[in-house]
Amino acid sequence: SHELRTPVTALKGFAETLLDGAMEDPVILKQFLEIILAESTRLNLLVNDILELSKLEQRQVPLALQQVNISEAVLATFQLVDQKVKEKNMTLELVEKDFVTLHTDPNRLKQILANLINNAVVYTQAGGHITVTVEKTADQVHLHVADNGIGIPEADLGRVFERFYRADKARSRETGGYGLGLSLAQHIVEAHGGSIALEPNEPRGTVVVTLPANASKRVDSL
């Protein structure tokens, strides 16, 4: 409720100020409208994420299964964060130890990757490096998302997958994060019969996603 109340309060406050006369000043009008647009966008993203998480928890999301090349999905996700990476002068690297394909929903897989890779970009300093490693054992596929960023304090390790939990609240506010990305990723991974875990090594950390190699036999719907 707090996360919803904050942008709603901002929208109401700026709209009231404009109606009280501030709209007569074209400079203030443009500035306030830009803020209202930004806050409404944040609110829309938050509501969509909450609804998505609710559907995942109730297993109400159907899957469109097809054969997916894992490395191609990683490279496609790199494109999504390309602008942020360039702005921070960072580098992205894909290490493909094994050629891996899974019979899964490509959009859900990209959703997992997008949350993990975007988190790595946000919490890694300018000039940093992010590596995604793909490997396969006899019956499992492992995706390692590693960065040389600020890491996760030991006291927060047990809570990073909780809804709305943010280890670095100041950084999350700056980037518009609400602390739902890792929770969404966890639910999708677990619905595939897999697991997700953080391997801490302050100030660096690695998130490891483990999925069954025979995912098609494990997944019916989310």
C-alpha positions in Angstrom: 0.0 0.0 0.0 2.9 2.3 0.7 4.4 1.7 -2.7 1.1 2.6 -4.4 0.3 5.6 -2.1 3.6 7.4 -2.9 3.0 8.0 -6.7 -0.7 8.5 -6.2 0.0 11.3 -3.6 2.5 12.9 -6.0 0.0 12.9 -8.9 -2.7 14.4 -6.7 -0.4 17.1 -5.3 1.0 18.3 -8.6 -2.5 18.3 -10.3 -3.9 20.3 -7.4 -1.0 22.8 -7.6 -1.6 23.3 -11.3 -5.3 23.8 -10.8 -4.6 26.3 -8.1 -3.0 28.6 -10.6 0.5 27.2 -11.4 -0.8 26.2 -14.9 -0.7 29.8 -15.9 3.1 29.7 -15.9 4.1 27.8 -19.0 7.5 26.8 -17.6 6.0 25.3 -14.4 3.1 23.8 -16.4 5.6 21.8 -18.6 7.7 20.8 -15.6 4.8 19.5 -13.6 3.3 17.7 -16.5 6.6 15.9 -17.1 6.6 14.9 -13.5 3.0 13.7 -13.7 3.8 11.6 -16.8 6.9 10.1 -15.1 4.9 9.2 -11.9 2.0 7.8 -13.8 4.4 5.6 -15.8 6.0 4.4 -12.6 2.6 3.7 -11.2 1.5 1.8 -14.3 4.7 -0.4 -14.1 4.1 -1.1 -10.4 0.5 -2.1 -10.9 1.4 -4.4 -13.9 4.1 -6.1 -11.8 1.8 -6.6 -8.9 -0.8 -8.1 -11.2 1.8 -10.3 -12.9 3.1 -11.5 -9.6 -0.4 -12.3 -8.4 -1.1 -14.4 -11.5 2.2 -16.2 -11.2 1.5 -17.1 -7.5 -2.0 -18.4 -8.5 -0.5 -20.3 -11.5 -2.9 -18.5 -13.9 -0.5 -17.7 -16.6 -0.5 -20.1 -19.7 2.8 -20.9 -21.4 3.5 -20.8 -25.1 6.1 -23.6 -25.2 8.7 -23.8 -28.0 12.3 -24.8 -28.4 14.6 -21.9 -27.2 18.3 -21.4 -27.7 19.4 -20.1 -24.3 22.4 -18.1 -25.6 20.2 -16.4 -28.2 17.8 -15.4 -25.5 20.7 -13.9 -23.4 22.0 -11.9 -26.4 18.5 -10.6 -27.1 18.3 -9.5 -23.4 21.6 -7.7 -23.8 20.0 -5.6 -26.5 17.3 -4.5 -24.0 19.8 -3.0 -21.6 22.2 -1.7 -24.3 21.5 2.0 -23.8 22.0 1.8 -20.0 25.2 -0.2 -20.5 26.6 2.4 -23.0 25.6 5.3 -20.6 27.6 3.6 -17.8 30.5 2.5 -20.1 30.0 -1.1 -19.0 30.7 -4.4 -20.8 28.5 -7.4 -21.2 29.9 -10.9 -21.9 28.2 -14.2 -22.8 30.2 -17.3 -21.9 28.6 -20.4 -23.6 30.3 -23.4 -22.0 27.6 -25.7 -23.6 25.1 -25.3 -26.4 21.8 -25.4 -24.7 18.2 -25.4 -25.9 15.1 -25.8 -23.7 11.5 -26.5 -24.5 10.0 -23.5 -22.7 8.2 -20.2 -23.1 10.7 -17.7 -24.6 8.9 -14.7 -23.2 9.1 -16.1 -19.7 12.7 -17.0 -20.1 13.5 -13.5 -21.3 11.6 -12.1 -18.3 13.9 -14.0 -16.0 17.0 -12.8 -17.8 15.8 -9.2 -18.1 15.2 -8.9 -14.4 18.6 -10.5 -13.5 20.7 -8.6 -16.1 18.9 -5.3 -15.5 19.6 -5.7 -11.7 23.2 -6.3 -12.5 23.4 -3.2 -14.6 21.7 -1.0 -12.0 23.9 -2.2 -9.1 27.2 -2.2 -10.9 29.3 1.0 -11.0 30.3 2.8 -14.2 32.9 0.8 -16.1 31.8 -2.4 -14.6 31.5 -5.9 -16.2 28.7 -8.4 -16.3 29.1 -12.0 -17.4 26.3 -14.5 -18.2 27.5 -18.1 -18.3 25.5 -20.9 -19.8 26.4 -24.5 -19.0 24.7 -27.9 -18.8 25.1 -31.0 -16.6 23.5 -34.3 -17.2 20.0 -33.2 -16.2 20.3 -29.5 -15.4 20.9 -26.2 -17.1 22.7 -23.5 -15.2 22.6 -19.7 -15.9 25.1 -17.7 -13.9 24.7 -13.9 -13.9 27.7 -12.3 -12.4 28.9 -8.7 -12.0 31.6 -6.8 -10.2 29.2 -4.4 -8.6 28.4 -3.4 -5.0 27.3 -6.9 -4.0 24.7 -7.8 -1.4 25.4 -7.4 2.4 25.3 -10.6 4.3 22.4 -9.4 6.4 20.2 -9.1 3.3 21.0 -12.4 1.7 17.9 -14.2 3.1 15.5 -11.5 2.0 16.5 -10.5 -1.6 13.7 -12.6 -3.1 11.0 -11.1 -1.0 8.4 -8.8 -2.5 9.3 -5.1 -2.4 12.6 -5.8 -0.5 15.5 -3.6 -1.7 18.9 -3.9 -0.1 19.9 -0.5 -1.4 16.7 1.6 -1.1 18.4 4.8 -2.2 19.7 3.2 -5.5 16.3 1.6 -6.1 14.5 5.0 -5.8 16.9 6.6 -8.2 16.3 3.9 -10.8 12.5 3.5 -10.2 12.8 0.0 -8.8 10.2 -1.4 -6.5 11.9 -4.6 -5.4 9.6 -7.0 -7.4 12.0 -8.2 -10.1 13.7 -11.0 -8.2 10.4 -12.2 -6.7 8.9 -12.4 -10.2 12.0 -14.2 -11.5 11.9 -16.7 -8.6 8.2 -17.6 -9.2 8.8 -18.2 -12.9 11.9 -20.3 -12.3 10.2 -22.4 -9.6 7.2 -22.9 -11.9 9.6 -24.5 -14.3 10.8 -26.9 -11.6 14.0 -25.0 -11.1 15.7 -22.9 -8.5 17.3 -19.5 -8.2 19.9 -18.6 -5.6 22.4 -15.9 -4.8 26.1 -16.8 -4.4 27.5 -14.0 -2.3 31.1 -12.8 -2.5 31.1 -9.3 -1.4 31.5 -6.8 -3.0 30.6 -9.1 -5.9 27.8 -11.6 -6.3 26.4 -14.2 -8.7 22.8 -15.2 -9.2 22.5 -18.8 -10.4 19.4 -20.1 -12.1 19.1 -23.9 -12.3 16.5 -25.4 -14.6 15.8 -29.0 -15.4 17.2 -30.0 -18.8 14.0 -31.8 -19.6 11.9 -28.7 -18.8 9.2 -29.7 -21.2 8.3 -32.6 -19.0 8.0 -30.4 -15.9 6.1 -27.4 -17.1 2.3 -27.3 -17.8 1.4 -23.8 -16.8 2.4 -21.0 -14.5 
